[in-house]
Amino acid sequence: MADQTMFSQMWKAYRGIILRSIVTSFGLDFIVHDQHGGDVDTIHGVRESGTYKNPVNETAYQNRGKYNSTDYHHNDAYDSTIRLAKESHAFFDDAYVPGNRIYYGKASGLGTDRRANLDHVISAHEIHDDRGRVLAGLDGVDLANQPQNLQFTNEHLNKSMGDKSIDEYIKLREEKGNPLPPEVAEQMRLMDSEARREYERRISEEYYSSDRFLIDAGTAAVKKGIEMGLRQALGFVFIEIWCACEDEIKVLPPKSNFNDCLDAIKTGIAKGLNNTKSKYKELVSQIEQGFAAGSLSSLTTTLINIFVTTDKNTVRYIRQGYTIIVQVGNILLNNPDNLLLGDQLKAALVSLTTGASVLAGTFVGNQIAKTPIGSDEKVGGIVQNFCASMVSGLISCSLLVMIDRSKFMLALVEKMNVYGTIENEISETSNKFISIAAEIAQYDIAGFTDQVKELNLFSKHILQADNDELHEILIDMYNEYDIPLPWDGDFDSFMGNRENSLIFE
């Protein structure tokens, strides 16, 4: 019976936290729209997915125009590079074939292995159709004909490559059973790596420092923050209504009918809404925490997607993780309930525990989704949410029971509560000042001023009086302020009796 009472008390204390975490995470998560690869276009993301998040970027790609070989092979940079090679009238090193000397000219005796051709290391066709290049808004012809991307090689190798990338060409030769010599393949990969490093640097610097990217990232963060804030707010309201209805139904007398239950629910809904209004500060706090968690998760997801693509599940984990961080941070840094240090740390641990259980439930739901029943269109979503909610709830309850019953935790909280937090000390000091101010406000300031003046006058008379006058002045003060004399009758007679003693009241 004692265990049941203890569990009931624990459930009453934590039911709001547990239910809210489950409802918001698995019942209201449809409010938040997670996307594969995040919400912002990144160079890595658009190349991998072949699509854009922002329709403006998609339109720019569709309007890039058809690839024109003449534009890429007859601009000023390309032509001047060839002209310098012609005017040198000398053999020079093949960029791709170590030890091979080539010459730019039309001498018939050279052969295709010695005749020089100017090659785009990253093919012009690849650059023209590169979604990352279009996203950065850079001109393809200009990028293709940068010095790092123009290299001379022999005509035979150049023409056999066509518009394939170096990696594609090397693999093609291997598949045909005519692989390139190892030193040639290695040299080609080296030149490709150096050219791409410069190419990627220019694209990245241009795009990630642009107003378009910053605006898209900021807009996505605000949007995600609003969605998460709305999710947290609705979860708070729903749980207040749920708990109020639960309390009303529990107090129904035996043999109540269905109409009584409906009336109890109506009363519970009204009370729940009133509770929400009375707890508006906590509601605002939930919205703020949701907004902060959503915004931070969006910015983090965008940053990650610059390097790797996140799937929906990963985005959700990041979002849930930031929800935990913001909640725990609010307890530890803001301490909205002015808890003592031990209780503050315990509250943070409770929040961390429920958050971790949500992550565990989310993981289970994602694994269920991979099973045949989880992937079923009709019942798959229901099964996923049910399993995820059940796991999250069971883990939350189990860990919270452990926290509440742990002798170590109870002893730790008791010892830590000896030390008040800075906020608690400030609050106590503030309350003391308020009490003192309230007492001062009740004083009769005018009367107090008059008393000070009278006492000041008496003190002047005392300083100027001789022994006889001093006696008269002191007697007058006793009478003025109605102070009982410390002796009875004549002073000299009283003091003549050794058994008497002066009593000052």
C-alpha positions as CSV (number, residue, x, y, z in Angstrom):
1,M,0.0,0.0,0.0
2,A,2.9,2.3,0.9
3,D,4.5,1.5,-2.5
4,Q,1.3,2.3,-4.3
5,T,1.0,5.6,-2.5
6,M,4.6,6.5,-3.3
7,F,4.1,5.6,-7.0
8,S,0.8,7.6,-7.1
9,Q,2.6,10.6,-5.6
10,M,5.4,10.2,-8.1
11,W,3.1,9.9,-11.0
12,K,1.1,12.9,-9.9
13,A,4.4,14.9,-9.7
14,Y,5.7,13.8,-13.1
15,R,2.7,12.9,-15.2
16,G,2.7,16.3,-16.9
17,I,6.3,16.0,-17.8
18,I,6.0,12.5,-19.1
19,L,2.8,13.0,-21.0
20,R,3.9,16.3,-22.5
21,S,7.1,14.7,-23.8
22,I,5.3,11.8,-25.4
23,V,2.4,13.9,-26.8
24,T,4.6,16.6,-28.3
25,S,7.2,14.1,-29.7
26,F,4.9,11.5,-31.1
27,G,1.4,13.0,-31.3
28,L,2.2,16.6,-32.5
29,D,5.4,16.0,-34.5
30,F,3.4,16.3,-37.7
31,I,3.4,20.1,-37.1
32,V,7.2,20.1,-37.7
33,H,8.2,19.4,-41.3
34,D,11.5,17.6,-41.5
35,Q,13.2,17.1,-44.9
36,H,15.9,14.8,-46.2
37,G,18.9,17.0,-46.3
38,G,17.5,19.7,-44.2
39,D,15.5,22.8,-45.3
40,V,18.3,24.8,-47.0
41,D,20.1,24.2,-50.3
42,T,23.7,23.2,-49.9
43,I,26.2,22.5,-52.6
44,H,26.7,18.9,-51.4
45,G,22.9,18.4,-51.0
46,V,21.8,19.6,-54.4
47,R,24.5,17.5,-56.1
48,E,23.5,14.4,-54.2
49,S,19.7,14.7,-54.4
50,G,19.5,16.3,-57.9
51,T,16.9,18.7,-56.6
52,Y,16.6,22.1,-54.9
53,K,14.7,23.2,-51.7
54,N,14.3,26.7,-53.0
55,P,12.2,26.9,-56.2
56,V,14.1,30.0,-57.2
57,N,17.3,27.9,-57.4
58,E,15.5,25.3,-59.4
59,T,14.4,27.9,-61.9
60,A,17.9,29.2,-62.2
61,Y,19.2,25.7,-63.0
62,Q,16.5,25.0,-65.6
63,N,17.4,28.4,-67.3
64,R,21.1,27.7,-67.4
65,G,20.9,27.0,-71.2
66,K,22.2,24.1,-73.3
67,Y,25.8,23.2,-73.2
68,N,27.7,24.9,-76.0
69,S,31.2,23.5,-76.6
70,T,32.3,26.6,-78.6
71,D,31.7,28.9,-75.7
72,Y,33.9,26.8,-73.4
73,H,36.7,26.1,-75.9
74,H,37.1,29.6,-77.4
75,N,37.1,32.2,-74.7
76,D,40.0,34.5,-73.9
77,A,41.6,32.4,-71.2
78,Y,41.5,29.2,-73.3
79,D,42.7,30.9,-76.5
80,S,45.6,32.8,-74.8
81,T,46.8,29.5,-73.1
82,I,47.0,27.9,-76.5
83,R,48.7,30.9,-78.1
84,L,51.5,30.9,-75.5
85,A,52.1,27.2,-76.1
86,K,52.3,27.8,-79.9
87,E,54.6,30.8,-79.5
88,S,57.0,28.8,-77.3
89,H,58.0,26.4,-80.1
90,A,59.2,24.0,-77.5
91,F,58.5,20.6,-76.1
92,F,57.0,20.6,-72.6
93,D,55.8,18.0,-70.0
94,D,52.6,16.1,-70.5
95,A,50.4,16.9,-67.4
96,Y,49.0,13.4,-67.2
97,V,51.7,11.1,-68.5
98,P,54.9,11.4,-66.5
99,G,58.1,11.5,-68.7
100,N,56.1,12.2,-71.9
101,R,57.2,15.3,-73.7
102,I,54.6,17.0,-76.0
103,Y,54.6,19.8,-78.6
104,Y,51.8,22.1,-79.6
105,G,51.8,22.0,-83.4
106,K,50.6,20.2,-86.5
107,A,53.8,18.5,-87.5
108,S,52.7,15.2,-89.1
109,G,55.7,13.3,-87.8
110,L,54.8,13.9,-84.1
111,G,52.1,11.3,-83.7
112,T,49.1,11.7,-81.4
113,D,51.1,10.6,-78.4
114,R,53.4,13.6,-78.7
115,R,51.0,16.2,-80.1
116,A,49.6,18.5,-77.4
117,N,46.0,19.2,-76.7
118,L,44.6,21.6,-74.1
119,D,42.3,19.7,-71.7
120,H,39.7,20.8,-69.1
121,V,40.7,18.7,-66.1
122,I,37.1,19.0,-64.9
123,S,35.2,18.6,-68.1
124,A,33.4,21.7,-69.4
125,H,30.2,19.7,-69.8
126,E,30.3,18.6,-66.1
127,I,30.9,22.2,-65.0
128,H,28.0,23.4,-67.1
129,D,25.6,21.0,-65.6
130,D,26.9,21.2,-62.1
131,R,24.0,22.1,-59.7
132,G,26.5,23.4,-57.2
133,R,28.0,25.8,-59.7
134,V,24.5,27.1,-60.6
135,L,23.6,27.4,-56.9
136,A,26.6,29.6,-56.4
137,G,25.6,31.7,-59.4
138,L,29.0,31.5,-61.0
139,D,29.7,31.5,-64.8
140,G,30.5,28.1,-66.1
141,V,32.8,29.3,-68.9
142,D,34.9,31.4,-66.5
143,L,35.2,28.5,-64.0
144,A,36.1,25.9,-66.6
145,N,38.9,28.1,-68.0
146,Q,40.7,28.9,-64.7
147,P,44.4,28.2,-64.9
148,Q,44.1,25.2,-62.4
149,N,41.6,23.6,-64.7
150,L,43.6,23.9,-68.0
151,Q,46.3,21.3,-68.6
152,F,48.1,20.1,-71.7
153,T,48.2,16.4,-72.4
154,N,48.7,14.3,-75.5
155,E,46.1,14.2,-78.2
156,H,45.5,10.5,-78.1
157,L,44.6,10.5,-74.3
158,N,42.6,13.7,-74.6
159,K,40.4,12.5,-77.4
160,S,39.8,9.1,-75.9
161,M,38.6,10.8,-72.7
162,G,35.9,12.9,-74.4
163,D,33.8,14.7,-71.8
164,K,34.1,12.0,-69.1
165,S,35.6,12.9,-65.8
166,I,39.0,11.5,-64.9
167,D,37.6,9.0,-62.4
168,E,35.0,7.8,-65.0
169,Y,37.7,7.5,-67.7
170,I,40.0,5.5,-65.4
171,K,37.2,3.1,-64.4
172,L,36.1,2.7,-68.0
173,R,39.6,1.7,-69.1
174,E,39.7,-0.9,-66.3
175,E,36.3,-2.3,-67.3
176,K,37.4,-2.7,-70.9
177,G,40.5,-4.6,-69.7
178,N,42.9,-1.9,-70.9
179,P,43.8,-0.1,-67.7
180,L,46.0,2.9,-67.7
181,P,49.5,2.5,-66.3
182,P,49.5,3.0,-62.5
183,E,51.7,6.1,-62.7
184,V,49.4,7.7,-65.3
185,A,46.3,7.0,-63.3
186,E,47.9,8.4,-60.2
187,Q,49.1,11.5,-61.9
188,M,45.6,12.1,-63.5
189,R,43.9,11.8,-60.1
190,L,46.4,14.2,-58.6
191,M,45.7,16.8,-61.2
192,D,42.0,16.2,-60.9
193,S,42.2,16.6,-57.1
194,E,44.1,19.9,-57.3
195,A,41.7,21.3,-59.9
196,R,38.6,20.3,-57.9
197,R,40.0,21.7,-54.7
198,E,40.3,25.2,-56.3
199,Y,36.9,24.7,-58.1
200,E,35.1,23.8,-54.8
201,R,36.8,26.6,-52.9
202,R,35.5,29.2,-55.3
203,I,32.0,27.8,-55.4
204,S,31.8,27.4,-51.6
205,E,33.2,30.9,-50.8
206,E,30.8,32.5,-53.3
207,Y,27.6,30.7,-52.1
208,Y,28.1,30.3,-48.4
209,S,29.0,34.0,-48.0
210,S,26.1,35.1,-50.2
211,D,22.9,36.9,-49.0
212,R,20.8,34.1,-50.6
213,F,22.3,31.4,-48.4
214,L,22.2,33.5,-45.2
215,I,18.6,34.5,-45.9
216,D,17.5,31.0,-46.7
217,A,19.3,29.6,-43.5
218,G,17.8,32.4,-41.4
219,T,14.3,31.9,-42.8
220,A,14.5,28.1,-42.3
221,A,15.6,28.6,-38.7
222,V,12.8,31.0,-37.9
223,K,10.2,28.7,-39.6
224,K,11.5,25.7,-37.7
225,G,11.5,27.7,-34.5
226,I,7.8,28.7,-35.0
227,E,6.8,25.1,-35.8
228,M,8.6,23.8,-32.6
229,G,7.2,26.7,-30.5
230,L,3.6,25.9,-31.7
231,R,4.2,22.2,-31.0
232,Q,5.4,22.9,-27.5
233,A,2.5,25.3,-26.8
234,L,-0.2,22.9,-28.1
235,G,1.4,20.1,-26.0
236,F,1.3,22.2,-22.9
237,V,-2.4,23.1,-23.5
238,F,-3.4,19.6,-24.3
239,I,-1.7,18.1,-21.2
240,E,-3.3,20.8,-18.9
241,I,-6.7,19.8,-20.3
242,W,-6.0,16.1,-20.0
243,C,-4.8,16.3,-16.4
244,A,-7.8,18.5,-15.4
245,C,-10.2,16.0,-17.1
246,E,-8.5,13.1,-15.4
247,D,-8.8,14.8,-12.0
248,E,-12.5,15.4,-12.6
249,I,-13.2,11.8,-13.6
250,K,-11.3,10.4,-10.6
251,V,-13.6,12.2,-8.2
252,L,-16.9,10.9,-9.8
253,P,-18.9,9.0,-7.2
254,P,-19.7,5.3,-7.8
255,K,-22.5,4.4,-10.2
256,S,-22.1,7.6,-12.2
257,N,-23.7,7.4,-15.6
258,F,-22.3,8.4,-19.0
259,N,-23.8,11.9,-18.8
260,D,-21.9,12.4,-15.5
261,C,-18.7,11.5,-17.3
262,L,-19.4,14.0,-20.1
263,D,-20.1,16.7,-17.6
264,A,-16.9,15.9,-15.8
265,I,-15.0,16.1,-19.1
266,K,-16.6,19.5,-19.9
267,T,-15.7,20.8,-16.5
268,G,-12.1,19.4,-16.9
269,I,-11.7,21.1,-20.3
270,A,-12.8,24.4,-18.8
271,K,-10.5,24.0,-15.8
272,G,-7.6,23.0,-18.1
273,L,-8.0,26.1,-20.2
274,N,-8.2,28.2,-17.1
275,N,-5.1,26.5,-15.8
276,T,-3.4,27.4,-19.1
277,K,-4.3,31.0,-18.7
278,S,-3.1,31.1,-15.1
279,K,0.2,29.5,-16.2
280,Y,0.7,31.8,-19.1
281,K,4.3,32.4,-18.0
282,E,5.1,28.7,-18.3
283,L,3.2,28.6,-21.6
284,V,5.4,31.5,-22.9
285,S,8.5,29.7,-21.6
286,Q,7.5,26.5,-23.5
287,I,7.0,28.6,-26.7
288,E,10.4,30.3,-26.2
289,Q,12.1,26.9,-25.5
290,G,10.5,25.4,-28.6
291,F,11.5,28.3,-30.8
292,A,15.1,28.2,-29.5
293,A,15.3,24.4,-30.0
294,G,13.8,24.5,-33.5
295,S,16.0,27.4,-34.6
296,L,19.2,25.8,-33.3
297,S,18.4,22.4,-34.8
298,S,17.7,24.0,-38.2
299,L,21.0,25.9,-38.2
300,T,22.9,22.8,-37.0
301,T,21.3,20.7,-39.7
302,T,22.2,23.2,-42.4
303,L,25.8,23.3,-41.2
304,I,26.0,19.5,-41.2
305,N,24.5,19.3,-44.7
306,I,27.3,21.4,-46.0
307,F,29.5,18.3,-45.6
308,V,27.1,15.3,-45.5
309,T,23.4,14.7,-46.2
310,T,21.2,14.1,-43.2
311,D,18.1,11.9,-43.6
312,K,14.8,12.7,-41.9
313,N,15.5,10.5,-38.9
314,T,18.8,12.3,-38.3
315,V,17.1,15.6,-38.5
316,R,14.6,14.5,-36.0
317,Y,17.3,13.3,-33.6
318,I,19.0,16.6,-33.8
319,R,15.8,18.4,-33.1
320,Q,14.9,16.3,-30.1
321,G,18.5,16.7,-28.9
322,Y,18.2,20.4,-28.9
323,T,14.9,20.2,-27.2
324,I,16.6,18.5,-24.3
325,I,19.5,20.9,-24.3
326,V,17.3,24.0,-24.2
327,Q,15.1,22.5,-21.4
328,V,18.0,21.5,-19.2
329,G,19.8,24.8,-19.9
330,N,16.6,26.7,-18.9
331,I,16.6,24.9,-15.6
332,L,20.3,25.2,-14.9
333,L,20.8,28.8,-16.1
334,N,17.5,30.5,-15.6
335,N,16.1,28.4,-12.7
336,P,12.5,29.7,-13.3
337,D,11.1,28.0,-10.2
338,N,13.9,29.4,-7.9
339,L,14.9,25.9,-6.8
340,L,17.6,25.1,-4.3
341,L,20.8,23.7,-5.9
342,G,19.9,20.0,-5.2
343,D,16.4,20.4,-6.4
344,Q,17.6,22.3,-9.4
345,L,20.0,19.5,-10.4
346,K,17.3,16.9,-9.8
347,A,14.8,18.8,-12.1
348,A,17.5,19.0,-14.8
349,L,18.1,15.2,-14.5
350,V,14.4,14.6,-14.8
351,S,14.2,16.7,-18.0
352,L,17.3,14.9,-19.3
353,T,15.8,11.5,-18.5
354,T,12.5,12.2,-20.3
355,G,14.3,13.6,-23.2
356,A,16.6,10.6,-23.5
357,S,13.5,8.3,-23.3
358,V,12.0,10.2,-26.3
359,L,15.2,9.7,-28.3
360,A,15.0,6.0,-27.4
361,G,11.4,5.8,-28.4
362,T,12.1,7.7,-31.7
363,F,14.9,5.2,-32.5
364,V,12.5,2.2,-31.9
365,G,9.9,3.8,-34.1
366,N,12.4,4.3,-36.9
367,Q,13.4,0.6,-36.6
368,I,9.8,-0.5,-36.6
369,A,9.3,1.5,-39.8
370,K,11.8,-0.8,-41.5
371,T,9.7,-3.9,-40.8
372,P,6.9,-5.1,-43.1
373,I,4.1,-4.0,-40.7
374,G,5.8,-0.7,-40.0
375,S,6.1,0.1,-43.7
376,D,2.4,-0.8,-44.3
377,E,0.6,2.3,-45.7
378,K,-2.6,1.7,-43.6
379,V,-1.3,0.7,-40.1
380,G,2.4,1.4,-40.3
381,G,2.3,4.9,-38.9
382,I,0.0,3.9,-36.1
383,V,2.2,0.9,-35.1
384,Q,5.3,3.1,-35.2
385,N,3.9,5.8,-33.0
386,F,2.4,3.2,-30.6
387,C,5.6,1.4,-30.1
388,A,7.7,4.6,-29.9
389,S,5.3,6.1,-27.3
390,M,5.2,2.9,-25.3
391,V,9.0,2.5,-25.1
392,S,9.4,6.2,-24.3
393,G,6.8,6.0,-21.5
394,L,8.2,2.9,-20.0
395,I,11.7,4.2,-20.0
396,S,10.6,7.5,-18.5
397,C,8.6,5.9,-15.7
398,S,11.4,3.4,-14.9
399,L,14.1,6.0,-14.7
400,L,12.0,8.5,-12.7
401,V,11.1,5.8,-10.2
402,M,14.8,5.1,-9.8
403,I,15.6,8.8,-9.4
404,D,12.8,9.3,-6.8
405,R,13.7,6.1,-4.8
406,S,17.4,6.2,-5.0
407,K,19.0,6.7,-1.6
408,F,22.0,8.2,-3.3
409,M,19.9,10.8,-5.2
410,L,18.0,11.7,-2.0
411,A,21.1,12.1,0.0
412,L,22.8,14.1,-2.8
413,V,19.8,16.4,-3.2
414,E,19.6,17.0,0.6
415,K,23.3,17.9,0.8
416,M,23.3,20.1,-2.3
417,N,20.2,22.0,-1.0
418,V,22.4,23.3,1.8
419,Y,23.9,25.5,-0.9
420,G,21.5,27.9,-2.4
421,T,21.9,28.9,-6.1
422,I,22.8,32.5,-6.9
423,E,19.3,33.1,-8.1
424,N,17.9,31.7,-4.9
425,E,20.1,33.9,-2.8
426,I,19.2,36.9,-4.8
427,S,15.5,36.1,-4.4
428,E,15.8,35.7,-0.7
429,T,17.7,39.0,-0.3
430,S,15.2,40.7,-2.5
431,N,12.3,39.4,-0.4
432,K,14.1,40.7,2.8
433,F,14.4,44.1,1.2
434,I,10.8,44.0,0.3
435,S,9.8,43.2,3.9
436,I,12.0,46.0,5.2
437,A,10.6,48.4,2.7
438,A,7.0,47.4,3.7
439,E,7.9,48.1,7.4
440,I,9.4,51.4,6.6
441,A,6.3,52.3,4.6
442,Q,4.2,51.9,7.7
443,Y,6.3,54.4,9.8
444,D,4.9,57.8,10.8
445,I,7.8,59.8,9.2
446,A,6.5,63.2,10.5
447,G,6.2,61.9,14.1
448,F,9.6,60.2,13.8
449,T,11.1,63.5,12.7
450,D,9.6,65.4,15.7
451,Q,11.0,62.8,18.1
452,V,14.4,63.2,16.6
453,K,14.2,66.9,17.1
454,E,13.1,66.6,20.7
455,L,15.9,64.1,21.5
456,N,18.4,66.3,19.8
457,L,17.2,69.2,22.0
458,F,17.5,67.1,25.2
459,S,21.0,66.0,24.2
460,K,22.1,69.6,23.9
461,H,20.6,70.5,27.4
462,I,22.4,67.5,28.9
463,L,25.7,68.6,27.5
464,Q,25.3,72.1,28.9
465,A,23.8,71.2,32.3
466,D,25.5,70.9,35.7
467,N,24.7,68.1,38.2
468,D,21.5,69.6,39.6
469,E,20.2,70.6,36.2
470,L,21.1,67.2,34.8
471,H,19.0,65.4,37.4
472,E,16.0,67.6,36.5
473,I,16.5,67.1,32.8
474,L,16.6,63.3,33.0
475,I,13.5,63.2,35.2
476,D,11.7,65.3,32.7
477,M,12.7,62.9,29.9
478,Y,11.4,59.9,31.9
479,N,8.1,61.7,32.4
480,E,8.0,63.0,28.8
481,Y,8.3,59.6,27.3
482,D,6.4,57.8,30.0
483,I,9.4,55.6,31.0
484,P,9.2,53.9,34.3
485,L,11.7,55.1,36.9
486,P,14.3,52.4,37.9
487,W,13.6,53.2,41.6
488,D,10.7,53.8,44.0
489,G,10.1,56.8,46.2
490,D,13.0,59.1,47.1
491,F,16.1,58.3,45.2
492,D,18.5,58.9,48.1
493,S,16.5,56.8,50.4
494,F,16.2,54.1,47.8
495,M,19.9,54.0,47.2
496,G,20.6,54.0,50.9
497,N,19.2,50.5,51.2
498,R,21.8,48.0,50.0
499,E,19.2,45.4,49.3
500,N,17.6,47.6,46.6
501,S,18.8,47.6,42.9
502,L,18.1,49.8,40.0
503,I,15.8,48.1,37.4
504,F,15.8,49.7,33.9
505,E,12.9,48.7,31.7
